Amino acid sequence: MNDDGIRQQLEMLKIDHRDMDAAIIALQGQAVPDQLQIARLKRRKLALKDHILRLEDQLVPDILA
């Protein structure tokens, strides 16, 4: 995948990450929050963040020390 493709995928993943954060906040604001659903969303959000970091690492060139 070229750099433009990675950047495009990064933007989509960052949007999904923000949307998931909003969904978690909305669930937590309910009178009786569904803790299981919140925990699942938090795990998915963390996995998304890991994927974002891996893609960002691909964009940064290796620097020889």
PyMOL Python script that loads the backbone (N, CA, C, O; Angstrom):
from pymol import cmd

cmd.read_pdbstr("""\
ATOM      1  N   MET A   1       0.857  -1.181   0.000  1.00  0.00           N
ATOM      2  CA  MET A   1       0.000   0.000   0.000  1.00  0.00           C
ATOM      3  C   MET A   1       0.897   1.236   0.000  1.00  0.00           C
ATOM      4  O   MET A   1       1.888   1.287   0.729  1.00  0.00           O
ATOM      5  N   ASN A   2       0.553   2.219  -0.808  1.00  0.00           N
ATOM      6  CA  ASN A   2       1.356   3.431  -0.869  1.00  0.00           C
ATOM      7  C   ASN A   2       0.961   4.398   0.249  1.00  0.00           C
ATOM      8  O   ASN A   2      -0.021   4.178   0.958  1.00  0.00           O
ATOM      9  N   ASP A   3       1.738   5.466   0.394  1.00  0.00           N
ATOM     10  CA  ASP A   3       1.508   6.427   1.475  1.00  0.00           C
ATOM     11  C   ASP A   3       0.128   7.078   1.410  1.00  0.00           C
ATOM     12  O   ASP A   3      -0.501   7.299   2.445  1.00  0.00           O
ATOM     13  N   ASP A   4      -0.342   7.385   0.209  1.00  0.00           N
ATOM     14  CA  ASP A   4      -1.663   8.015   0.078  1.00  0.00           C
ATOM     15  C   ASP A   4      -2.768   7.069   0.548  1.00  0.00           C
ATOM     16  O   ASP A   4      -3.722   7.492   1.200  1.00  0.00           O
ATOM     17  N   GLY A   5      -2.631   5.798   0.214  1.00  0.00           N
ATOM     18  CA  GLY A   5      -3.611   4.808   0.646  1.00  0.00           C
ATOM     19  C   GLY A   5      -3.607   4.651   2.162  1.00  0.00           C
ATOM     20  O   GLY A   5      -4.658   4.510   2.788  1.00  0.00           O
ATOM     21  N   ILE A   6      -2.416   4.679   2.740  1.00  0.00           N
ATOM     22  CA  ILE A   6      -2.304   4.566   4.201  1.00  0.00           C
ATOM     23  C   ILE A   6      -2.925   5.785   4.867  1.00  0.00           C
ATOM     24  O   ILE A   6      -3.652   5.660   5.852  1.00  0.00           O
ATOM     25  N   ARG A   7      -2.635   6.965   4.325  1.00  0.00           N
ATOM     26  CA  ARG A   7      -3.203   8.200   4.916  1.00  0.00           C
ATOM     27  C   ARG A   7      -4.734   8.201   4.838  1.00  0.00           C
ATOM     28  O   ARG A   7      -5.415   8.614   5.777  1.00  0.00           O
ATOM     29  N   GLN A   8      -5.253   7.735   3.714  1.00  0.00           N
ATOM     30  CA  GLN A   8      -6.704   7.679   3.540  1.00  0.00           C
ATOM     31  C   GLN A   8      -7.317   6.699   4.546  1.00  0.00           C
ATOM     32  O   GLN A   8      -8.342   6.993   5.161  1.00  0.00           O
ATOM     33  N   GLN A   9      -6.689   5.546   4.704  1.00  0.00           N
ATOM     34  CA  GLN A   9      -7.180   4.560   5.662  1.00  0.00           C
ATOM     35  C   GLN A   9      -7.079   5.103   7.091  1.00  0.00           C
ATOM     36  O   GLN A   9      -7.964   4.868   7.914  1.00  0.00           O
ATOM     37  N   LEU A  10      -5.987   5.834   7.380  1.00  0.00           N
ATOM     38  CA  LEU A  10      -5.821   6.434   8.704  1.00  0.00           C
ATOM     39  C   LEU A  10      -6.966   7.398   9.025  1.00  0.00           C
ATOM     40  O   LEU A  10      -7.510   7.382  10.130  1.00  0.00           O
ATOM     41  N   GLU A  11      -7.322   8.228   8.058  1.00  0.00           N
ATOM     42  CA  GLU A  11      -8.409   9.188   8.280  1.00  0.00           C
ATOM     43  C   GLU A  11      -9.723   8.470   8.587  1.00  0.00           C
ATOM     44  O   GLU A  11     -10.473   8.883   9.472  1.00  0.00           O
ATOM     45  N   MET A  12      -9.993   7.396   7.850  1.00  0.00           N
ATOM     46  CA  MET A  12     -11.232   6.646   8.085  1.00  0.00           C
ATOM     47  C   MET A  12     -11.209   5.994   9.474  1.00  0.00           C
ATOM     48  O   MET A  12     -12.220   5.993  10.176  1.00  0.00           O
ATOM     49  N   LEU A  13     -10.078   5.451   9.860  1.00  0.00           N
ATOM     50  CA  LEU A  13      -9.970   4.820  11.175  1.00  0.00           C
ATOM     51  C   LEU A  13     -10.093   5.842  12.297  1.00  0.00           C
ATOM     52  O   LEU A  13     -10.698   5.557  13.331  1.00  0.00           O
ATOM     53  N   LYS A  14      -9.529   7.024  12.103  1.00  0.00           N
ATOM     54  CA  LYS A  14      -9.631   8.078  13.124  1.00  0.00           C
ATOM     55  C   LYS A  14     -11.079   8.538  13.280  1.00  0.00           C
ATOM     56  O   LYS A  14     -11.523   8.831  14.391  1.00  0.00           O
ATOM     57  N   ILE A  15     -11.808   8.601  12.181  1.00  0.00           N
ATOM     58  CA  ILE A  15     -13.227   8.963  12.251  1.00  0.00           C
ATOM     59  C   ILE A  15     -13.995   7.887  13.014  1.00  0.00           C
ATOM     60  O   ILE A  15     -14.821   8.197  13.872  1.00  0.00           O
ATOM     61  N   ASP A  16     -13.720   6.623  12.698  1.00  0.00           N
ATOM     62  CA  ASP A  16     -14.364   5.512  13.418  1.00  0.00           C
ATOM     63  C   ASP A  16     -14.032   5.569  14.904  1.00  0.00           C
ATOM     64  O   ASP A  16     -14.891   5.301  15.745  1.00  0.00           O
ATOM     65  N   HIS A  17     -12.790   5.917  15.230  1.00  0.00           N
ATOM     66  CA  HIS A  17     -12.352   6.007  16.627  1.00  0.00           C
ATOM     67  C   HIS A  17     -13.138   7.096  17.358  1.00  0.00           C
ATOM     68  O   HIS A  17     -13.595   6.885  18.481  1.00  0.00           O
ATOM     69  N   ARG A  18     -13.296   8.253  16.725  1.00  0.00           N
ATOM     70  CA  ARG A  18     -14.069   9.343  17.335  1.00  0.00           C
ATOM     71  C   ARG A  18     -15.545   8.967  17.484  1.00  0.00           C
ATOM     72  O   ARG A  18     -16.168   9.277  18.500  1.00  0.00           O
ATOM     73  N   ASP A  19     -16.101   8.300  16.472  1.00  0.00           N
ATOM     74  CA  ASP A  19     -17.497   7.866  16.528  1.00  0.00           C
ATOM     75  C   ASP A  19     -17.709   6.870  17.669  1.00  0.00           C
ATOM     76  O   ASP A  19     -18.714   6.924  18.379  1.00  0.00           O
ATOM     77  N   MET A  20     -16.750   5.967  17.830  1.00  0.00           N
ATOM     78  CA  MET A  20     -16.851   4.978  18.890  1.00  0.00           C
ATOM     79  C   MET A  20     -16.782   5.657  20.265  1.00  0.00           C
ATOM     80  O   MET A  20     -17.478   5.258  21.199  1.00  0.00           O
ATOM     81  N   ASP A  21     -15.943   6.678  20.375  1.00  0.00           N
ATOM     82  CA  ASP A  21     -15.840   7.433  21.618  1.00  0.00           C
ATOM     83  C   ASP A  21     -17.177   8.102  21.935  1.00  0.00           C
ATOM     84  O   ASP A  21     -17.622   8.102  23.082  1.00  0.00           O
ATOM     85  N   ALA A  22     -17.805   8.665  20.924  1.00  0.00           N
ATOM     86  CA  ALA A  22     -19.111   9.306  21.122  1.00  0.00           C
ATOM     87  C   ALA A  22     -20.165   8.271  21.535  1.00  0.00           C
ATOM     88  O   ALA A  22     -21.021   8.556  22.372  1.00  0.00           O
ATOM     89  N   ALA A  23     -20.100   7.085  20.953  1.00  0.00           N
ATOM     90  CA  ALA A  23     -21.055   6.029  21.305  1.00  0.00           C
ATOM     91  C   ALA A  23     -20.860   5.586  22.751  1.00  0.00           C
ATOM     92  O   ALA A  23     -21.832   5.332  23.464  1.00  0.00           O
ATOM     93  N   ILE A  24     -19.614   5.494  23.179  1.00  0.00           N
ATOM     94  CA  ILE A  24     -19.328   5.109  24.568  1.00  0.00           C
ATOM     95  C   ILE A  24     -19.879   6.160  25.526  1.00  0.00           C
ATOM     96  O   ILE A  24     -20.501   5.823  26.533  1.00  0.00           O
ATOM     97  N   ILE A  25     -19.653   7.412  25.215  1.00  0.00           N
ATOM     98  CA  ILE A  25     -20.150   8.498  26.069  1.00  0.00           C
ATOM     99  C   ILE A  25     -21.670   8.471  26.130  1.00  0.00           C
ATOM    100  O   ILE A  25     -22.255   8.667  27.196  1.00  0.00           O
ATOM    101  N   ALA A  26     -22.313   8.228  24.987  1.00  0.00           N
ATOM    102  CA  ALA A  26     -23.773   8.167  24.957  1.00  0.00           C
ATOM    103  C   ALA A  26     -24.293   7.010  25.804  1.00  0.00           C
ATOM    104  O   ALA A  26     -25.270   7.163  26.538  1.00  0.00           O
ATOM    105  N   LEU A  27     -23.641   5.853  25.702  1.00  0.00           N
ATOM    106  CA  LEU A  27     -24.065   4.697  26.508  1.00  0.00           C
ATOM    107  C   LEU A  27     -23.868   4.960  27.996  1.00  0.00           C
ATOM    108  O   LEU A  27     -24.698   4.567  28.816  1.00  0.00           O
ATOM    109  N   GLN A  28     -22.776   5.620  28.339  1.00  0.00           N
ATOM    110  CA  GLN A  28     -22.515   5.913  29.748  1.00  0.00           C
ATOM    111  C   GLN A  28     -23.515   6.919  30.309  1.00  0.00           C
ATOM    112  O   GLN A  28     -23.744   6.957  31.518  1.00  0.00           O
ATOM    113  N   GLY A  29     -24.104   7.725  29.450  1.00  0.00           N
ATOM    114  CA  GLY A  29     -25.055   8.737  29.883  1.00  0.00           C
ATOM    115  C   GLY A  29     -26.467   8.209  30.084  1.00  0.00           C
ATOM    116  O   GLY A  29     -27.333   8.943  30.560  1.00  0.00           O
ATOM    117  N   GLN A  30     -26.714   6.963  29.736  1.00  0.00           N
ATOM    118  CA  GLN A  30     -28.039   6.383  29.906  1.00  0.00           C
ATOM    119  C   GLN A  30     -28.328   6.167  31.386  1.00  0.00           C
ATOM    120  O   GLN A  30     -27.415   6.059  32.205  1.00  0.00           O
ATOM    121  N   ALA A  31     -29.617   6.106  31.711  1.00  0.00           N
ATOM    122  CA  ALA A  31     -30.026   5.890  33.100  1.00  0.00           C
ATOM    123  C   ALA A  31     -29.477   4.570  33.634  1.00  0.00           C
ATOM    124  O   ALA A  31     -28.999   4.500  34.766  1.00  0.00           O
ATOM    125  N   VAL A  32     -29.549   3.534  32.815  1.00  0.00           N
ATOM    126  CA  VAL A  32     -28.993   2.227  33.181  1.00  0.00           C
ATOM    127  C   VAL A  32     -28.022   1.824  32.069  1.00  0.00           C
ATOM    128  O   VAL A  32     -28.414   1.170  31.102  1.00  0.00           O
ATOM    129  N   PRO A  33     -26.750   2.220  32.212  1.00  0.00           N
ATOM    130  CA  PRO A  33     -25.797   1.926  31.147  1.00  0.00           C
ATOM    131  C   PRO A  33     -25.517   0.430  31.019  1.00  0.00           C
ATOM    132  O   PRO A  33     -25.429  -0.284  32.018  1.00  0.00           O
ATOM    133  N   ASP A  34     -25.380  -0.025  29.797  1.00  0.00           N
ATOM    134  CA  ASP A  34     -25.072  -1.421  29.503  1.00  0.00           C
ATOM    135  C   ASP A  34     -23.554  -1.595  29.598  1.00  0.00           C
ATOM    136  O   ASP A  34     -22.829  -1.329  28.640  1.00  0.00           O
ATOM    137  N   GLN A  35     -23.089  -2.039  30.755  1.00  0.00           N
ATOM    138  CA  GLN A  35     -21.657  -2.134  31.013  1.00  0.00           C
ATOM    139  C   GLN A  35     -20.951  -3.103  30.063  1.00  0.00           C
ATOM    140  O   GLN A  35     -19.805  -2.871  29.678  1.00  0.00           O
ATOM    141  N   LEU A  36     -21.626  -4.176  29.690  1.00  0.00           N
ATOM    142  CA  LEU A  36     -21.030  -5.141  28.780  1.00  0.00           C
ATOM    143  C   LEU A  36     -20.805  -4.516  27.400  1.00  0.00           C
ATOM    144  O   LEU A  36     -19.745  -4.694  26.800  1.00  0.00           O
ATOM    145  N   GLN A  37     -21.784  -3.799  26.912  1.00  0.00           N
ATOM    146  CA  GLN A  37     -21.657  -3.126  25.616  1.00  0.00           C
ATOM    147  C   GLN A  37     -20.568  -2.052  25.668  1.00  0.00           C
ATOM    148  O   GLN A  37     -19.805  -1.893  24.715  1.00  0.00           O
ATOM    149  N   ILE A  38     -20.499  -1.326  26.765  1.00  0.00           N
ATOM    150  CA  ILE A  38     -19.471  -0.300  26.927  1.00  0.00           C
ATOM    151  C   ILE A  38     -18.083  -0.949  26.912  1.00  0.00           C
ATOM    152  O   ILE A  38     -17.172  -0.447  26.253  1.00  0.00           O
ATOM    153  N   ALA A  39     -17.921  -2.053  27.628  1.00  0.00           N
ATOM    154  CA  ALA A  39     -16.637  -2.747  27.671  1.00  0.00           C
ATOM    155  C   ALA A  39     -16.243  -3.249  26.280  1.00  0.00           C
ATOM    156  O   ALA A  39     -15.076  -3.165  25.898  1.00  0.00           O
ATOM    157  N   ARG A  40     -17.203  -3.766  25.531  1.00  0.00           N
ATOM    158  CA  ARG A  40     -16.919  -4.248  24.169  1.00  0.00           C
ATOM    159  C   ARG A  40     -16.465  -3.101  23.269  1.00  0.00           C
ATOM    160  O   ARG A  40     -15.507  -3.231  22.506  1.00  0.00           O
ATOM    161  N   LEU A  41     -17.173  -1.977  23.373  1.00  0.00           N
ATOM    162  CA  LEU A  41     -16.802  -0.823  22.558  1.00  0.00           C
ATOM    163  C   LEU A  41     -15.412  -0.304  22.931  1.00  0.00           C
ATOM    164  O   LEU A  41     -14.640   0.095  22.059  1.00  0.00           O
ATOM    165  N   LYS A  42     -15.100  -0.312  24.212  1.00  0.00           N
ATOM    166  CA  LYS A  42     -13.784   0.148  24.644  1.00  0.00           C
ATOM    167  C   LYS A  42     -12.679  -0.765  24.118  1.00  0.00           C
ATOM    168  O   LYS A  42     -11.610  -0.288  23.737  1.00  0.00           O
ATOM    169  N   ARG A  43     -12.930  -2.072  24.096  1.00  0.00           N
ATOM    170  CA  ARG A  43     -11.931  -3.003  23.543  1.00  0.00           C
ATOM    171  C   ARG A  43     -11.754  -2.776  22.046  1.00  0.00           C
ATOM    172  O   ARG A  43     -10.631  -2.780  21.540  1.00  0.00           O
ATOM    173  N   ARG A  44     -12.863  -2.578  21.342  1.00  0.00           N
ATOM    174  CA  ARG A  44     -12.779  -2.318  19.901  1.00  0.00           C
ATOM    175  C   ARG A  44     -12.068  -0.991  19.635  1.00  0.00           C
ATOM    176  O   ARG A  44     -11.297  -0.871  18.682  1.00  0.00           O
ATOM    177  N   LYS A  45     -12.334   0.001  20.485  1.00  0.00           N
ATOM    178  CA  LYS A  45     -11.695   1.301  20.331  1.00  0.00           C
ATOM    179  C   LYS A  45     -10.185   1.174  20.547  1.00  0.00           C
ATOM    180  O   LYS A  45      -9.404   1.793  19.825  1.00  0.00           O
ATOM    181  N   LEU A  46      -9.775   0.389  21.520  1.00  0.00           N
ATOM    182  CA  LEU A  46      -8.358   0.174  21.781  1.00  0.00           C
ATOM    183  C   LEU A  46      -7.698  -0.557  20.602  1.00  0.00           C
ATOM    184  O   LEU A  46      -6.585  -0.212  20.205  1.00  0.00           O
ATOM    185  N   ALA A  47      -8.375  -1.550  20.052  1.00  0.00           N
ATOM    186  CA  ALA A  47      -7.842  -2.272  18.890  1.00  0.00           C
ATOM    187  C   ALA A  47      -7.710  -1.326  17.694  1.00  0.00           C
ATOM    188  O   ALA A  47      -6.750  -1.410  16.928  1.00  0.00           O
ATOM    189  N   LEU A  48      -8.676  -0.435  17.545  1.00  0.00           N
ATOM    190  CA  LEU A  48      -8.630   0.549  16.469  1.00  0.00           C
ATOM    191  C   LEU A  48      -7.432   1.473  16.661  1.00  0.00           C
ATOM    192  O   LEU A  48      -6.731   1.792  15.701  1.00  0.00           O
ATOM    193  N   LYS A  49      -7.201   1.900  17.890  1.00  0.00           N
ATOM    194  CA  LYS A  49      -6.063   2.778  18.196  1.00  0.00           C
ATOM    195  C   LYS A  49      -4.750   2.069  17.869  1.00  0.00           C
ATOM    196  O   LYS A  49      -3.839   2.684  17.316  1.00  0.00           O
ATOM    197  N   ASP A  50      -4.645   0.787  18.203  1.00  0.00           N
ATOM    198  CA  ASP A  50      -3.443   0.022  17.883  1.00  0.00           C
ATOM    199  C   ASP A  50      -3.228  -0.044  16.371  1.00  0.00           C
ATOM    200  O   ASP A  50      -2.102   0.096  15.892  1.00  0.00           O
ATOM    201  N   HIS A  51      -4.303  -0.255  15.629  1.00  0.00           N
ATOM    202  CA  HIS A  51      -4.216  -0.305  14.165  1.00  0.00           C
ATOM    203  C   HIS A  51      -3.765   1.052  13.625  1.00  0.00           C
ATOM    204  O   HIS A  51      -2.935   1.115  12.719  1.00  0.00           O
ATOM    205  N   ILE A  52      -4.306   2.124  14.172  1.00  0.00           N
ATOM    206  CA  ILE A  52      -3.917   3.478  13.758  1.00  0.00           C
ATOM    207  C   ILE A  52      -2.423   3.692  13.996  1.00  0.00           C
ATOM    208  O   ILE A  52      -1.725   4.218  13.129  1.00  0.00           O
ATOM    209  N   LEU A  53      -1.937   3.289  15.156  1.00  0.00           N
ATOM    210  CA  LEU A  53      -0.522   3.469  15.478  1.00  0.00           C
ATOM    211  C   LEU A  53       0.377   2.655  14.542  1.00  0.00           C
ATOM    212  O   LEU A  53       1.435   3.133  14.131  1.00  0.00           O
ATOM    213  N   ARG A  54      -0.037   1.432  14.204  1.00  0.00           N
ATOM    214  CA  ARG A  54       0.754   0.620  13.277  1.00  0.00           C
ATOM    215  C   ARG A  54       0.830   1.286  11.906  1.00  0.00           C
ATOM    216  O   ARG A  54       1.892   1.302  11.283  1.00  0.00           O
ATOM    217  N   LEU A  55      -0.289   1.836  11.433  1.00  0.00           N
ATOM    218  CA  LEU A  55      -0.285   2.506  10.130  1.00  0.00           C
ATOM    219  C   LEU A  55       0.566   3.776  10.172  1.00  0.00           C
ATOM    220  O   LEU A  55       1.280   4.075   9.215  1.00  0.00           O
ATOM    221  N   GLU A  56       0.492   4.520  11.273  1.00  0.00           N
ATOM    222  CA  GLU A  56       1.313   5.727  11.397  1.00  0.00           C
ATOM    223  C   GLU A  56       2.796   5.374  11.401  1.00  0.00           C
ATOM    224  O   GLU A  56       3.613   6.117  10.858  1.00  0.00           O
ATOM    225  N   ASP A  57       3.144   4.248  12.009  1.00  0.00           N
ATOM    226  CA  ASP A  57       4.546   3.802  12.005  1.00  0.00           C
ATOM    227  C   ASP A  57       5.014   3.494  10.586  1.00  0.00           C
ATOM    228  O   ASP A  57       6.186   3.692  10.266  1.00  0.00           O
ATOM    229  N   GLN A  58       4.118   3.018   9.741  1.00  0.00           N
ATOM    230  CA  GLN A  58       4.488   2.727   8.362  1.00  0.00           C
ATOM    231  C   GLN A  58       4.824   3.993   7.577  1.00  0.00           C
ATOM    232  O   GLN A  58       5.603   3.955   6.625  1.00  0.00           O
ATOM    233  N   LEU A  59       4.224   5.122   7.989  1.00  0.00           N
ATOM    234  CA  LEU A  59       4.460   6.378   7.287  1.00  0.00           C
ATOM    235  C   LEU A  59       5.789   7.033   7.686  1.00  0.00           C
ATOM    236  O   LEU A  59       6.350   7.823   6.927  1.00  0.00           O
ATOM    237  N   VAL A  60       6.281   6.702   8.874  1.00  0.00           N
ATOM    238  CA  VAL A  60       7.514   7.309   9.378  1.00  0.00           C
ATOM    239  C   VAL A  60       8.685   6.472   8.883  1.00  0.00           C
ATOM    240  O   VAL A  60       8.725   5.266   9.123  1.00  0.00           O
ATOM    241  N   PRO A  61       9.627   7.084   8.204  1.00  0.00           N
ATOM    242  CA  PRO A  61      10.775   6.314   7.708  1.00  0.00           C
ATOM    243  C   PRO A  61      11.668   5.867   8.864  1.00  0.00           C
ATOM    244  O   PRO A  61      11.776   6.542   9.887  1.00  0.00           O
ATOM    245  N   ASP A  62      12.297   4.723   8.674  1.00  0.00           N
ATOM    246  CA  ASP A  62      13.234   4.224   9.678  1.00  0.00           C
ATOM    247  C   ASP A  62      14.458   5.122   9.709  1.00  0.00           C
ATOM    248  O   ASP A  62      14.989   5.505   8.666  1.00  0.00           O
ATOM    249  N   ILE A  63      14.900   5.453  10.910  1.00  0.00           N
ATOM    250  CA  ILE A  63      16.076   6.299  11.065  1.00  0.00           C
ATOM    251  C   ILE A  63      17.193   5.460  11.661  1.00  0.00           C
ATOM    252  O   ILE A  63      17.038   4.866  12.728  1.00  0.00           O
ATOM    253  N   LEU A  64      18.295   5.418  10.978  1.00  0.00           N
ATOM    254  CA  LEU A  64      19.438   4.665  11.488  1.00  0.00           C
ATOM    255  C   LEU A  64      20.141   5.499  12.561  1.00  0.00           C
ATOM    256  O   LEU A  64      20.413   6.683  12.362  1.00  0.00           O
ATOM    257  N   ALA A  65      20.425   4.876  13.678  1.00  0.00           N
ATOM    258  CA  ALA A  65      21.069   5.584  14.787  1.00  0.00           C
ATOM    259  C   ALA A  65      22.555   5.726  14.545  1.00  0.00           C
ATOM    260  O   ALA A  65      23.264   6.298  15.374  1.00  0.00           O
TER     261      ALA A  65
END
""", "prot")
cmd.dss("prot")
cmd.show_as("cartoon", "prot")
cmd.util.cbc("prot")
cmd.orient("prot")
